[in-house]
Amino acid sequence: MARTPVTEHFGAMLKRAREAAGLSREEFGKLVGYAPSTIGAFETGERFPQPALVKGADEHLGTGDKFAMLYDMLLLTGDVYKEGFRPWRDAEGEATCIWTYELALIPGLLQTEGYARALLDNDETEVTSRLARQDIFSRDDPPPPTLVALIEERALRTLIGDEEIMREQLDHLVSAAQRHMIQVVPHGTRTYLHLDGPFAIATVDGRDQAFVETPIQGFVVDDAPVVLDMRRRWDVIRAQAMSAHQSIEYIQEAKGQWT
């Protein structure tokens, strides 16, 4: 990951606390399970801090929960997200409603840790930041958003990781359907709009904005006529989807493919 002002600040604080504790990089590294060179990368901001480092720093440097708080702030800044996604992360954090459509993958807001790890090649920073997005469903202020997720059938049938990961992911979808509206879009629908790719729409302060994904980087759209057109496309796709009850049954049936 590229060095950022926020990771540099975290690293400088870590170095100061380590030196105040009278520990060398090698000594501290042994305590938290990292090589001295890796500790150096954390301290210069060249590596994004990992949960094990954060927990170990507070435990062995006598800093209470200082680094845990810094880590939470680091996640909130959006530095861990690609530039085009950062405005959307902010939108998710304030949205009252989120409508999402996925063509070939389970939506990030509904991914299990195992599924995310397989997709992201076990990149701890990216896995942590992706799962952190799901915190919006346990927030108090504002209240958690309403989520309606349309998932194309192929996302349930495409192997990500291994069979165990897929079984766990589909079980998670069934469980999540008790709290969210999840509908499966089957093959052979009477529209081709769903083939254009994934997108999402969020309502923030009574105004809709959308996020469109591309193979390189996604981007946020807030031009009202364009967002309205995207909402109409979403409605057309949803009209071809299975009902919520049918979708749960289909997800459970699809799970059989992975046993």
C-alpha positions, -999 to 999 in steps of 0.1 A, spaced: 0 0 0 12 35 -8 22 57 22 -4 82 32 -4 110 58 -26 90 80 -5 58 80 26 80 85 10 95 116 1 61 130 36 49 123 52 80 140 30 74 171 40 37 171 77 45 169 75 71 197 56 46 220 81 18 212 111 39 220 95 53 251 90 16 262 128 11 257 122 -16 230 142 -21 198 123 -30 166 136 -66 170 124 -68 206 90 -53 198 87 -75 167 92 -106 188 64 -95 211 39 -89 184 50 -115 158 66 -94 131 101 -91 117 121 -59 125 119 -49 89 81 -52 90 80 -31 121 100 -5 103 75 -5 74 47 1 99 66 29 115 73 47 82 37 43 71 46 21 42 25 -8 55 -11 -4 67 -13 -15 104 -28 -50 110 -51 -60 138 -24 -81 155 0 -52 155 -26 -28 170 -36 -52 197 0 -61 205 10 -24 206 -16 -15 232 -8 -46 252 30 -44 253 36 -6 251 12 3 279 -9 26 258 -43 14 269 -65 14 238 -47 43 221 -37 24 190 -70 6 188 -87 41 186 -61 53 161 -68 22 140 -105 28 140 -99 64 129 -76 52 101 -104 29 88 -129 58 90 -107 81 69 -112 59 39 -74 57 32 -78 20 29 -102 24 0 -95 32 -36 -100 69 -44 -131 63 -65 -147 43 -38 -141 67 -8 -172 89 -15 -193 58 -17 -180 45 16 -191 78 31 -225 75 14 -230 40 29 -222 54 63 -250 79 61 -275 62 39 -311 54 50 -316 30 21 -292 10 -2 -302 -8 -33 -275 -30 -49 -272 -53 -79 -244 -78 -84 -238 -97 -116 -213 -124 -106 -203 -119 -70 -219 -117 -36 -223 -80 -26 -195 -67 -3 -220 -58 24 -231 -94 25 -198 -112 22 -184 -135 48 -148 -132 60 -138 -164 42 -154 -153 9 -138 -119 11 -104 -134 19 -106 -157 -11 -116 -128 -34 -89 -105 -20 -61 -130 -19 -58 -128 19 -48 -92 18 -54 -83 55 -58 -46 48 -84 -51 21 -103 -78 40 -105 -57 71 -117 -26 52 -143 -46 33 -157 -62 64 -157 -29 82 -183 -16 58 -208 -40 73 -206 -20 106 -233 2 92 -259 -25 101 -250 -23 138 -247 15 141 -270 35 164 -269 70 148 -281 72 122 -301 40 123 -290 11 101 -300 15 65 -326 -7 47 -308 -30 23 -323 -45 -8 -299 -67 -27 -304 -83 -62 -279 -111 -68 -276 -127 -102 -279 -165 -101 -243 -171 -113 -230 -155 -81 -244 -185 -62 -229 -209 -87 -194 -195 -92 -168 -211 -69 -149 -185 -48 -123 -201 -26 -135 -237 -20 -167 -255 -14 -167 -249 24 -164 -211 18 -193 -212 -6 -215 -232 18 -207 -208 46 -215 -178 23 -248 -192 11 -258 -200 47 -249 -164 56 -272 -151 28 -301 -172 41 -295 -158 76 -291 -122 63 -324 -126 45 -341 -124 79 -329 -88 82 -325 -76 46 -344 -81 13 -324 -105 -8 -337 -115 -42 -321 -138 -68 -321 -128 -105 -324 -160 -125 -308 -169 -158 -330 -163 -188 -346 -131 -176 -365 -110 -202 -342 -81 -199 -305 -77 -208 -300 -46 -186 -286 -68 -158 -257 -78 -181 -242 -43 -181 -226 -49 -147 -230 -43 -110 -241 -10 -95 -257 4 -63 -279 33 -53 -281 49 -19 -304 75 -4 -285 101 17 -304 131 31 -334 124 8 -312 124 -23 -302 94 -43 -266 88 -56 -252 58 -73 -220 38 -75 -209 21 -107 -181 -5 -108 -156 -10 -135 -127 -35 -139 -103 -7 -129 -120 16 -105 -156 25 -96 -170 60 -94 -199 78 -78 -227 94 -98 -249 121 -83 -264 137 -114 -301 135 -107 -313 124 -143 -286 98 -146 -293 84 -111 -330 83 -119 -323 63 -151 -302 39 -131 -330 35 -106 -354 26 -134 -329 0 -147 -327 -14 -112 -365 -16 -110 -366 -34 -144 -341 -60 -131 -359 -64 -98 -392 -71 -117 -374 -102 -132 -361 -114 -98 -375 -142 -77 -396 -133 -47 -379 -131 -13 -393 -165 -3 -384 -181 -36 -349 -166 -34 -342 -182 0 -354 -216 -13 -332 -212 -43 -301 -202 -23 -306 -233 -1 -309 -254 -32 -278 -238 -47 -259 -247 -16 -263 -284 -25 -239 -278 -54 -212 -272 -28 -217 -303 -7 
